[in-house]
Each structure stands twice: as structure tokens, then as C-alpha cells.
Amino acid sequence: MTDPSSTVSLALLSHTNVGKTTLARTLLRRDIGAVLDRAHVTEIAESHVLMRTGEGDELVLWDTPGFGDSVRLLRRLEGSGNPVGWFLAQVWDRFADRPFWCSQQALRAARESADVLLYVVNATEDPESAGYVEPELRILEWIGKPALVLLNQLGTRSDPARGAAIEARWNSMLAARAPGIARRVLSFDAFARCWLQEHALLAAIGNCVDESRRAAFARLAGAWRRRDIEALQKSAAVIAGQLAALAQDEERVPEPSLTDKARRWLVQGGAGREASPEEQRAQESLLARLDASVRDSTAALVELHGLTGDASSEIIQRMGKEFATQRAQDADRAGIIGGLVSGALGGLAADLAAGGLTLGAGALLGGVAGAFGARKLTQQYNALRGIEGGVVRWSDEFLEARLAAAIVRYLAVAHFGRGRGEFEAGEPAPRWRDTVDRVLQSGIESRGGLWAQVRATGTAGARLEQVVRDLLWNTLAALYPAAASEFSGRQAES
């Protein structure tokens, strides 16, 4: 027989069509029920195991039908103790108004089984003007269990100041109209919460749990934390592996013929050296492999976070400095330039020795000799460097940009609630990019020589994984300082 003190039960409650089932899917990280944009989608109360420990502890989540006519529901619940009220609630409503009857049954189940109530509200509505809020708070009072108010539908683009203002508005309303009913108000978006925010929710639940169940809940919260730490570490390894592959990726460019070189020199004249057709083809090959690596790494992150869906392709912004081409020194070009320089000097000496009677033949002969000498020296120099033709690879500057893009992509996955359905990479929140830029800039010195080291070792290496792991955590902590503090504190306790 299961020890009752080893089970902690949570009941999700809200007005209809606010997002309970969406939140349930996000917390469970699997699909349950139906998520539709209409009222009374959930008809019965369903229980699901959120977390289970090796010791047999279970964290259970009840997804309940939404409140419809909250005023009538409150009256029915309060009158169910007398014979007429019992008949209406148990017999009449069951056949005359099934959704209404389902709501009553769910609330009775919550009253009997739940340890903590999670009351989900629409953050975009004013609690003072929403007529159903006060009777629903009275229903929570009738149930008689500790309650937390979760502000849903804030979205990722909401700035912290707006969230704090909404929390303050709800706290003010609760203090004035329903004191003592709710223990705490939390911003927790069913569609776009970050996994780190779940630990702030767990901490709030832990403060509401009865003393007899706190030991079990501490073990459950620890198991939840270990799962998320493992996902964070694996995410860092995925990103580091992708970036290491980019740093080591390269394309060899064959040495063009002397005819092609001459044609190019004539076309370009004295202008700066442009990429040859061979180099352009090499760059396109690198871009194609980059696109594939973005898809593969995003798919791995999606799976690690309990999501499904295909990662869409990412448009790579051409910055103009993304490619670093290590070219072999052009022996033919060096020979011609060497011929011009040495020919001018050597020919001048020959003319002087002959009393100026060579009429320029000395310059011509000296140029030929200088060309052969310079070409030979250049070929020997290339041989020592092990370069033939050229090598096109990603520049360090571009790799830094891809590091930033990978962290933003991770944030998109880490915020994506399972209740939203298949993963789709949307436009990132502006504050994500700003935060990532600040975190990257603060650690720029510690990354000195990183990409050269990755190229030299041929693997991601412990250093790159640690760099990515630190950047991921520091970014999350900057976005959610209170939740990060809670997470770190509980981690230290365990």
C-alpha cells in the first residue's frame, strides 16, 4: 500500500478556456487531453504523474474542467449539503448540464485529494473588472486548500517591469477582496514559460505543502532539478559539438592555372583580391553544411526538452566577414612581382657596368632571373606551411556570432511549452538578444584563443563545453534572477 505522505497532489483550476490543459502539457512534457480554442474542452478531472522518485514518491497533477457559470457553481457547491441541493448537484445537473456537473465533480475531487491548488488566470484581463474572479476565489475558499495564482498569457515579449506590475495588481486585488485565499502570485505562462521558472513554482508549492509531505516533496523537487541539470549539460554538449564542427570545417581550393590567374589580374587590375569561382563554391559548400548543422542541433535540443517538431532552416546573415581564406602564396604572381623588382635593380646594375650600352636588355635579363628566383622561394614557403592552393574556413568573428545565435536558439527551445504543439522557431524576444550580447561581452577575454584551440585539437573539448554551459546558465540567470537564485539555493541544499 502506498504511503499517503509520499504523494503530493496539485489541482489545476481556472475559468474555462484560460489554458489549464496547455499548462498541464507544458509541465508534464507530454501530450494529454485536448487543446482547443473553445470552452469546456476538459469534461472530467484527470490525474497525471508529474514526477516520480526512486523512493516511490509521486507528484500528481489534476487537470480539471474549467469554471463556466462561476456564480451558479458557487451556489450549488455551498448548497450541496441539504437534500434539495444534493439532488440538483448529483442528479439533475448530470443530465441537464453535463459540463456544469463535471465542474462540480472536479472541485469535490480537489477538495478531497489536492494538497495545493494552482489557479490559472488570464494576465491580460483586469482582475477588478472580470466578474467571474471573485466567485471563483470563493470557490477556492470553499475547497479550503493552499492556493497559488499563476498569471498566464504573458508571452516571452513581455518585459519584467510589465510582469511585476501585473503581479502587483493581482496582489492588491487579493489583499482587498480575498485576503488569505492565495499564498502567492506568480508569472507563469503556459505557452512560453522557461524551464527555470518551473523551479520558482516548485519552491512556492513547497512552502504550501503540509509538513507531513515536505520530505517527499523535497525529494521530488530534487529529482526535477537533476533532470533539468542533465538537460542543460546535454544541451551545452550539443551546441559545443556543432560549433566545434563549424570551427574545424574547411574547404580546399585548388591552385588555378597561370592562364586563369593572368585573366583575373587583368580584370581586377590593382583592386583588392576578390574570391575566385573556386572559393565561392567552397563558401557555398560551407553554408550548406552550416544549415544542416543548425537543423540537426536544434532537433537535438527540441528532443532534450521533451518537445517534438522539425527545426526549420535558419537564414544565415551574410556579414561580409564570415569566411577566412588561408591562401597559398601565389608563386606565379610572386615571380612576376619579384621579376619586376629584382629586374629593375639587377638591370640597373648591368647597365651601369656596361656603361649604359645594354639599352635595357640588362633590365629584361634581370627580370627573368628575378622571376624564377621569387617563384622558387614562394613555392618553398608554401611547402613548409603545408598549403597548396587555399583553404576556406569560418572566421573567428563569424564563429562568435554563431555562438550568440546558438544561445538565442536554445532560449527559443527552453521557453517553448509543450502545450503549444509542434516546436516552431519564431522571432526571439528582443531582450533575449540584448541579454545574450551582454553576457557574451562580459566573458570575451576568457574566450581568447578558443577557436584556434578547437581547430588545433580537432574536438569540442572540455573548454568549449564549459564555455557554452556557463553562457547558457549566465543568460538564464540574467533573464530570471529570482528563479536562478532559488534553483541554485535548492541545488546547494541537495
C-alpha positions as CSV (number, residue, x, y, z in Angstrom):
1,M,0.0,0.0,0.0
2,T,1.3,3.4,-0.9
3,D,2.2,5.7,1.9
4,P,-0.1,8.8,1.6
5,S,2.7,11.1,2.8
6,S,4.8,10.1,-0.3
7,T,2.2,11.6,-2.7
8,V,1.8,15.3,-3.3
9,S,-1.2,16.3,-5.4
10,L,-1.7,19.5,-7.3
11,A,-5.0,20.7,-8.8
12,L,-5.2,23.0,-11.8
13,L,-8.2,25.3,-11.7
14,S,-9.3,28.2,-13.7
15,H,-12.1,29.8,-15.7
16,T,-12.9,27.9,-18.8
17,N,-10.6,28.4,-21.9
18,V,-7.7,30.1,-19.9
19,G,-5.1,27.4,-20.6
20,K,-5.1,24.7,-17.9
21,T,-4.6,21.8,-20.3
22,T,-1.9,23.8,-22.1
23,L,-0.1,24.3,-18.8
24,A,-0.6,20.7,-17.9
25,R,1.1,19.6,-21.1
26,T,3.9,22.0,-20.6
27,L,4.6,20.8,-17.0
28,L,4.2,17.1,-18.0
29,R,6.2,17.5,-21.2
30,R,3.9,15.1,-22.9
31,D,0.5,15.4,-24.7
32,I,-2.7,14.9,-22.6
33,G,-6.2,15.9,-23.2
34,A,-7.2,18.2,-26.0
35,V,-6.1,21.8,-26.5
36,L,-8.7,23.7,-28.4
37,D,-9.8,27.4,-28.5
38,R,-13.2,26.8,-27.0
39,A,-14.9,26.4,-23.6
40,H,-15.3,23.1,-21.7
41,V,-12.7,21.1,-23.6
42,T,-11.9,19.1,-20.4
43,E,-15.0,17.4,-19.1
44,I,-13.6,15.3,-16.3
45,A,-10.8,15.6,-13.8
46,E,-7.8,13.6,-14.9
47,S,-4.7,12.9,-12.8
48,H,-1.2,12.6,-14.2
49,V,2.1,11.8,-12.6
50,L,4.5,14.8,-13.0
51,M,7.5,13.3,-11.3
52,R,8.4,10.1,-9.6
53,T,11.4,9.3,-7.4
54,G,13.3,6.0,-6.8
55,E,11.9,6.0,-3.3
56,G,8.4,5.8,-4.6
57,D,7.3,9.5,-4.1
58,E,4.9,10.9,-6.7
59,L,3.9,14.4,-7.7
60,V,0.4,14.2,-9.2
61,L,-1.3,16.8,-11.3
62,W,-5.1,17.0,-11.6
63,D,-6.4,18.7,-14.8
64,T,-9.9,19.8,-14.1
65,P,-12.8,21.2,-16.2
66,G,-12.9,25.0,-16.3
67,F,-15.3,27.1,-14.4
68,G,-18.2,28.3,-16.5
69,D,-21.0,30.0,-14.6
70,S,-18.9,30.6,-11.5
71,V,-21.7,32.3,-9.5
72,R,-24.2,29.4,-10.1
73,L,-21.4,26.9,-9.4
74,L,-20.5,28.6,-6.1
75,R,-24.2,28.5,-5.0
76,R,-24.5,24.8,-6.0
77,L,-21.4,23.9,-4.0
78,E,-22.5,25.8,-0.9
79,G,-26.0,24.2,-1.0
80,S,-24.9,20.7,-1.7
81,G,-25.2,19.8,2.0
82,N,-29.0,20.0,2.0
83,P,-31.3,17.4,0.3
84,V,-32.5,19.7,-2.5
85,G,-29.0,20.9,-3.2
86,W,-27.7,17.4,-3.3
87,F,-30.4,16.3,-5.8
88,L,-29.7,19.2,-8.1
89,A,-25.9,18.7,-7.9
90,Q,-25.8,14.9,-8.2
91,V,-28.9,14.0,-10.3
92,W,-30.4,17.0,-12.2
93,D,-27.1,18.6,-13.3
94,R,-25.7,15.3,-14.5
95,F,-28.3,15.0,-17.2
96,A,-29.4,18.6,-17.8
97,D,-26.0,20.4,-17.9
98,R,-23.1,17.9,-18.0
99,P,-20.2,20.5,-18.2
100,F,-21.7,22.1,-15.1
101,W,-21.9,18.8,-13.4
102,C,-18.3,17.9,-14.4
103,S,-17.1,21.1,-12.8
104,Q,-18.7,20.2,-9.5
105,Q,-17.3,16.7,-9.5
106,A,-13.8,18.0,-10.2
107,L,-14.0,20.5,-7.4
108,R,-15.1,17.9,-4.9
109,A,-12.2,15.7,-6.0
110,A,-9.9,18.7,-5.5
111,R,-11.3,19.2,-2.1
112,E,-10.7,15.6,-1.1
113,S,-7.3,15.0,-2.8
114,A,-5.4,18.1,-3.6
115,D,-2.6,19.4,-1.4
116,V,-2.1,22.7,-3.3
117,L,-4.4,24.5,-5.8
118,L,-2.9,26.2,-8.9
119,Y,-5.4,28.8,-10.0
120,V,-4.6,29.9,-13.6
121,V,-5.7,33.4,-14.7
122,N,-5.5,35.4,-17.8
123,A,-2.9,38.1,-17.2
124,T,-4.3,40.3,-19.9
125,E,-7.6,40.8,-18.0
126,D,-8.1,43.3,-15.3
127,P,-8.9,41.3,-12.1
128,E,-11.1,44.2,-10.9
129,S,-13.4,44.1,-13.9
130,A,-13.5,40.4,-14.6
131,G,-16.8,39.4,-12.9
132,Y,-16.0,35.7,-12.5
133,V,-12.8,36.3,-10.5
134,E,-14.4,37.0,-7.1
135,P,-16.9,34.0,-7.1
136,E,-14.0,31.7,-8.2
137,L,-11.9,32.9,-5.4
138,R,-14.8,32.0,-3.1
139,I,-14.8,28.5,-4.7
140,L,-11.1,28.2,-3.8
141,E,-12.0,29.2,-0.3
142,W,-14.7,26.5,-0.2
143,I,-12.2,23.9,-1.3
144,G,-10.0,25.1,1.6
145,K,-6.5,24.2,0.4
146,P,-3.5,26.4,-0.1
147,A,-3.6,28.2,-3.4
148,L,-1.2,29.8,-5.9
149,V,-2.3,32.3,-8.6
150,L,-0.5,31.7,-11.9
151,L,-0.5,34.6,-14.4
152,N,-0.9,33.0,-17.8
153,Q,-0.7,34.5,-21.4
154,L,2.1,37.0,-20.6
155,G,4.3,35.8,-23.5
156,T,8.0,36.0,-24.0
157,R,8.0,39.5,-25.3
158,S,6.6,40.9,-22.0
159,D,9.3,42.8,-20.2
160,P,9.9,42.1,-16.4
161,A,8.5,45.5,-15.4
162,R,5.2,44.7,-17.0
163,G,5.0,41.3,-15.4
164,A,5.8,42.9,-12.0
165,A,3.1,45.5,-12.5
166,I,0.5,42.8,-13.3
167,E,1.6,40.7,-10.2
168,A,1.2,43.8,-8.0
169,R,-2.3,44.5,-9.4
170,W,-3.4,40.9,-8.6
171,N,-1.8,41.1,-5.1
172,S,-3.6,44.3,-4.4
173,M,-6.9,42.9,-5.5
174,L,-6.4,39.7,-3.5
175,A,-5.5,41.6,-0.4
176,A,-8.6,43.8,-0.7
177,R,-11.2,41.3,-1.8
178,A,-10.0,37.9,-0.8
179,P,-7.4,38.1,2.0
180,G,-5.7,34.8,2.9
181,I,-7.1,32.7,0.0
182,A,-3.9,32.8,-2.2
183,R,-0.5,32.3,-0.8
184,R,1.4,33.9,-3.8
185,V,1.0,35.3,-7.3
186,L,3.5,34.0,-9.9
187,S,4.1,34.9,-13.5
188,F,3.9,31.6,-15.3
189,D,3.0,31.5,-18.9
190,A,1.6,28.1,-20.1
191,F,2.8,28.8,-23.7
192,A,6.1,30.5,-23.1
193,R,7.5,29.7,-19.7
194,C,11.2,28.9,-19.3
195,W,12.0,25.6,-17.5
196,L,13.9,27.7,-14.9
197,Q,10.7,29.3,-13.9
198,E,9.3,25.9,-13.0
199,H,11.7,25.8,-10.1
200,A,10.3,29.1,-8.7
201,L,6.9,27.4,-9.0
202,L,8.2,24.3,-7.2
203,A,9.6,26.5,-4.4
204,A,6.3,28.2,-3.9
205,I,4.5,24.8,-3.9
206,G,7.0,23.5,-1.3
207,N,6.1,26.4,1.0
208,C,2.4,25.4,0.8
209,V,2.8,21.6,1.3
210,D,1.8,20.2,4.6
211,E,4.6,19.3,7.0
212,S,3.9,15.6,6.7
213,R,4.6,15.7,2.9
214,R,7.6,18.1,2.8
215,A,10.2,15.4,2.9
216,A,8.6,13.6,-0.1
217,F,8.2,16.9,-1.9
218,A,11.9,17.8,-1.3
219,R,12.9,14.5,-3.0
220,L,10.5,15.2,-5.9
221,A,11.9,18.7,-6.4
222,G,15.4,17.3,-6.3
223,A,14.6,14.8,-9.0
224,W,13.1,17.5,-11.1
225,R,16.2,19.6,-10.6
226,R,18.6,16.8,-11.5
227,R,16.6,16.1,-14.7
228,D,16.9,19.8,-15.8
229,I,20.6,20.0,-14.9
230,E,21.2,16.9,-17.1
231,A,19.2,18.5,-19.9
232,L,21.3,21.8,-19.6
233,Q,24.5,19.9,-19.7
234,K,23.5,17.8,-22.7
235,S,22.3,21.0,-24.4
236,A,25.7,22.6,-23.9
237,A,27.3,19.5,-25.3
238,V,25.1,19.6,-28.4
239,I,25.8,23.3,-29.0
240,A,29.6,22.9,-28.4
241,G,29.7,19.9,-30.8
242,Q,28.0,21.9,-33.5
243,L,30.3,24.9,-33.0
244,A,33.4,22.8,-32.9
245,A,32.4,21.2,-36.2
246,L,32.0,24.6,-37.7
247,A,35.4,25.8,-36.4
248,Q,37.1,22.7,-37.9
249,D,35.1,22.7,-41.2
250,E,37.1,23.9,-44.2
251,E,37.2,23.6,-48.0
252,R,40.3,23.2,-50.0
253,V,40.6,25.4,-53.1
254,P,42.8,24.1,-56.0
255,E,45.5,26.3,-57.4
256,P,44.2,28.0,-60.6
257,S,46.2,27.8,-63.8
258,L,48.6,30.6,-64.8
259,T,46.2,31.5,-67.6
260,D,43.2,31.9,-65.2
261,K,45.5,34.0,-62.9
262,A,46.5,36.3,-65.7
263,R,42.9,36.7,-66.8
264,R,41.9,37.6,-63.2
265,W,44.8,40.0,-62.7
266,L,43.8,41.8,-65.9
267,V,40.1,42.0,-64.8
268,Q,40.8,43.1,-61.2
269,G,43.7,45.3,-62.0
270,G,45.0,46.9,-58.9
271,A,41.8,46.3,-56.9
272,G,41.7,44.1,-53.8
273,R,41.6,40.4,-54.3
274,E,38.1,39.0,-54.8
275,A,37.0,35.5,-54.2
276,S,37.6,33.2,-57.1
277,P,34.9,31.0,-58.5
278,E,36.5,28.1,-56.7
279,E,36.5,30.0,-53.4
280,Q,32.8,30.9,-54.0
281,R,31.9,27.3,-54.5
282,A,33.8,26.4,-51.3
283,Q,31.9,29.0,-49.4
284,E,28.5,27.7,-50.7
285,S,29.5,24.2,-49.5
286,L,30.3,25.6,-46.0
287,L,27.0,27.4,-45.9
288,A,25.1,24.2,-46.9
289,R,26.8,22.2,-44.1
290,L,26.1,25.1,-41.6
291,D,22.4,25.0,-42.5
292,A,22.3,21.2,-41.9
293,S,24.2,21.5,-38.6
294,V,21.7,24.2,-37.4
295,R,18.8,21.8,-38.2
296,D,20.4,18.8,-36.5
297,S,21.5,20.6,-33.3
298,T,18.1,22.3,-32.9
299,A,16.3,19.0,-33.4
300,A,18.5,17.5,-30.6
301,L,17.7,20.5,-28.3
302,V,14.0,20.0,-29.0
303,E,14.2,16.3,-28.1
304,L,16.1,17.1,-24.9
305,H,13.4,19.4,-23.7
306,G,10.5,16.9,-24.2
307,L,9.3,18.6,-27.3
308,T,8.5,17.4,-30.8
309,G,8.8,19.0,-34.2
310,D,11.2,19.6,-37.0
311,A,13.7,22.5,-36.8
312,S,13.2,24.9,-39.7
313,S,16.1,26.2,-41.6
314,E,17.8,29.3,-40.4
315,I,18.6,32.2,-42.7
316,I,22.3,33.0,-42.3
317,Q,23.0,36.7,-42.5
318,R,25.9,37.3,-44.8
319,M,28.1,39.7,-42.8
320,G,30.9,40.0,-45.3
321,K,33.5,38.7,-42.8
322,E,32.2,35.2,-42.2
323,F,34.9,33.5,-44.3
324,A,38.6,33.4,-43.6
325,T,40.5,32.1,-46.6
326,Q,44.0,31.0,-46.0
327,R,45.6,31.2,-49.4
328,A,48.9,29.7,-50.5
329,Q,51.2,32.5,-51.6
330,D,50.9,32.8,-55.3
331,A,54.2,31.7,-56.7
332,D,53.4,32.9,-60.2
333,R,52.3,36.3,-59.0
334,A,55.3,36.5,-56.7
335,G,57.6,35.6,-59.6
336,I,56.3,38.4,-61.8
337,I,56.5,40.9,-58.9
338,G,59.9,39.6,-58.0
339,G,60.9,39.9,-61.6
340,L,59.8,43.5,-61.8
341,V,61.6,44.5,-58.6
342,S,64.8,42.4,-59.0
343,G,64.8,43.1,-62.7
344,A,64.8,46.8,-62.2
345,L,67.6,46.6,-59.7
346,G,69.7,44.0,-61.4
347,G,69.2,45.6,-64.9
348,L,70.2,49.0,-63.5
349,A,73.5,47.4,-62.2
350,A,74.1,45.7,-65.6
351,D,73.5,49.0,-67.4
352,L,75.9,50.8,-65.1
353,A,78.6,48.0,-65.6
354,A,78.2,48.2,-69.3
355,G,78.3,51.9,-69.4
356,G,74.6,52.1,-70.3
357,L,75.3,50.2,-73.6
358,T,72.8,47.4,-73.0
359,L,69.9,49.7,-73.9
360,G,67.5,48.0,-71.3
361,A,68.5,44.4,-72.1
362,G,70.0,44.2,-68.6
363,A,66.7,45.0,-67.0
364,L,65.0,42.3,-69.1
365,L,67.5,39.7,-68.3
366,G,67.5,40.7,-64.6
367,G,63.7,40.5,-64.6
368,V,63.7,36.9,-65.9
369,A,66.2,35.8,-63.3
370,G,64.3,37.6,-60.5
371,A,61.0,36.0,-61.5
372,F,62.4,32.5,-61.4
373,G,64.1,33.2,-58.0
374,A,61.0,34.7,-56.4
375,R,58.7,31.9,-57.7
376,K,61.0,29.2,-56.3
377,L,61.2,30.8,-52.9
378,T,57.4,31.2,-52.7
379,Q,56.9,27.5,-53.6
380,Q,59.3,26.5,-50.8
381,Y,57.5,28.8,-48.4
382,N,54.1,27.1,-49.2
383,A,55.6,23.7,-48.9
384,L,56.8,24.5,-45.4
385,R,53.3,25.6,-44.4
386,G,51.7,22.6,-45.9
387,I,49.5,24.7,-48.1
388,E,48.7,24.1,-51.7
389,G,46.1,26.3,-53.3
390,G,44.0,27.7,-50.5
391,V,41.7,26.8,-47.5
392,V,38.4,28.5,-46.9
393,R,37.0,28.2,-43.3
394,W,34.8,30.2,-41.0
395,S,36.3,33.3,-39.4
396,D,36.6,33.7,-35.6
397,E,34.3,36.7,-35.8
398,F,31.6,34.6,-37.5
399,L,32.0,31.8,-35.0
400,E,31.4,34.3,-32.2
401,A,28.2,35.3,-34.0
402,R,27.2,31.7,-34.3
403,L,27.8,31.2,-30.6
404,A,25.4,34.0,-29.8
405,A,22.9,32.6,-32.3
406,A,23.1,29.2,-30.7
407,I,22.3,30.6,-27.3
408,V,19.3,32.5,-28.6
409,R,18.2,29.3,-30.4
410,Y,18.5,27.4,-27.1
411,L,16.3,30.1,-25.4
412,A,13.6,29.6,-28.0
413,V,13.6,25.9,-27.2
414,A,13.8,26.4,-23.4
415,H,10.8,28.7,-23.4
416,F,8.6,26.6,-25.8
417,G,5.8,25.0,-23.8
418,R,4.6,21.5,-24.9
419,G,1.1,22.8,-24.9
420,R,1.8,24.9,-28.0
421,G,2.1,21.8,-30.1
422,E,5.0,21.1,-32.5
423,F,8.0,23.2,-32.0
424,E,8.4,26.2,-34.3
425,A,11.2,28.7,-34.1
426,G,9.6,32.1,-34.0
427,E,11.0,35.6,-33.7
428,P,13.1,35.7,-30.5
429,A,12.2,38.2,-27.8
430,P,14.3,41.4,-28.1
431,R,15.5,41.2,-24.5
432,W,17.0,37.8,-25.3
433,R,19.4,39.2,-27.8
434,D,20.3,42.1,-25.6
435,T,20.9,39.8,-22.7
436,V,23.0,37.3,-24.7
437,D,25.1,40.2,-26.1
438,R,25.8,41.5,-22.6
439,V,26.7,38.0,-21.3
440,L,29.0,37.3,-24.3
441,Q,30.7,40.7,-23.9
442,S,31.4,40.1,-20.2
443,G,33.3,36.9,-20.9
444,I,35.0,37.9,-24.1
445,E,38.5,37.8,-22.5
446,S,38.1,34.3,-21.2
447,R,37.4,33.1,-24.7
448,G,40.7,34.3,-26.1
449,G,42.3,31.8,-28.5
450,L,39.3,29.5,-28.1
451,W,38.6,28.9,-31.8
452,A,42.3,28.3,-32.6
453,Q,42.4,25.8,-29.8
454,V,39.3,24.0,-31.1
455,R,40.8,23.8,-34.6
456,A,44.1,22.5,-33.2
457,T,42.6,19.8,-31.1
458,G,40.0,18.6,-33.6
459,T,37.3,18.2,-31.0
460,A,34.9,20.3,-29.0
461,G,37.0,19.7,-25.9
462,A,36.1,20.4,-22.2
463,R,36.9,24.1,-22.5
464,L,34.3,24.8,-25.2
465,E,31.6,22.8,-23.4
466,Q,32.3,24.7,-20.2
467,V,32.2,28.0,-22.1
468,V,28.8,27.1,-23.6
469,R,27.5,25.8,-20.3
470,D,28.5,28.9,-18.4
471,L,27.0,31.1,-21.1
472,L,23.7,29.3,-21.1
473,W,23.4,29.5,-17.3
474,N,24.5,33.1,-17.1
475,T,22.0,34.1,-19.7
476,L,19.2,32.3,-17.9
477,A,20.2,33.8,-14.6
478,A,20.2,37.3,-16.1
479,L,16.7,36.8,-17.5
480,Y,15.3,35.2,-14.4
481,P,17.4,36.2,-11.4
482,A,14.9,35.2,-8.7
483,A,14.3,31.8,-10.2
484,A,18.0,31.2,-10.7
485,S,18.7,32.1,-7.1
486,E,16.0,29.6,-6.0
487,F,17.4,26.9,-8.3
488,S,21.0,27.4,-7.1
489,G,20.0,27.5,-3.4
490,R,18.0,24.3,-3.6
491,Q,20.8,22.7,-5.6
492,A,23.2,23.5,-2.9
493,E,20.9,22.1,-0.3
494,S,20.6,18.8,-2.1
